[in-house]
């Protein structure tokens, strides 16, 4: 089973567990070489209807590379583990509780590398999962206001009549005037400054909390 990482600093793992975050956008990346051939970029190929056909690698002359397709990491219908460290997963610090397959833990849970760092927790030891319900490709800035709210941005009442504000956990300012402004700041914090302005192609994964 695979696992999926969400940013804890900005409360995104908790937003998933609360059922408030049901989408995630991941920048499409590609290798610099494929079977010894230089890769310069990729094409996003669509049918006239707009339906995605495939994402294909190309060389410096923009010629498609044979067999150079890029596939999403997660597929529709796949159940994926939500990465959490052992502490946040509810394991007892002074216990020897572990998954039978996990031979990396020696001694107490609190002494394991995964106690504070979810990078060291195997997918089968994660207690919560999501199920992928849809996958598509789009430009980052194509996101709708509704989708911003599914990405972890939330609306709140700042006390001004009929004037909603938007924000996200850990935001520098609490009151963005619309969901897109809040998401623009959020994605730059999560994926690096300038991500929004660069407007890359992204995999858009929709999911629901499975357990």
TANOR-V824487 format. One record per backbone hydrogen bond with DSSP energy under -0.5 kcal/mol. CO is the residue of the C=O (numbers start at 1). NH is the residue of the N-H. Records with the same first field share a line. If there is no record, write none. Layout:
CO: NH  NH
This chain:
2: 81
4: 83
7: 12  13
8: 11
11: 15
12: 16
13: 17
14: 18
15: 20  21
16: 19
20: 22
22: 207
24: 205
26: 203
32: 39
34: 37
37: 34
41: 58
43: 45  56
45: 53  54
47: 50
51: 47
54: 45  56
55: 70
56: 43
57: 65
58: 40  41
59: 62
63: 59
65: 68
67: 69
68: 57
70: 55
75: 78
78: 80  132
80: 130
81: 4  83
85: 89
86: 90  91
87: 90
92: 95
93: 110
95: 109
99: 102
101: 103
108: 111
109: 112
112: 115
113: 116  117
114: 86
115: 87
116: 118
117: 120
118: 121
120: 122
122: 125
123: 126
128: 82
129: 210  211
130: 80
131: 208
132: 77
134: 206
136: 204
138: 202
139: 142
140: 143
144: 148
145: 149
146: 150
147: 151
148: 151  153
150: 22  23
154: 167
156: 158  165
159: 161
160: 163
162: 164
163: 158
165: 156
166: 176
167: 154
168: 171
176: 166
178: 182
179: 183
180: 184
181: 185
182: 186
183: 187
184: 188
185: 189
186: 190
187: 191
188: 192
192: 195
194: 198
195: 199  200
196: 199
200: 140
201: 28
202: 138  204
203: 26  205
204: 136  206
205: 24
206: 133  134
208: 131
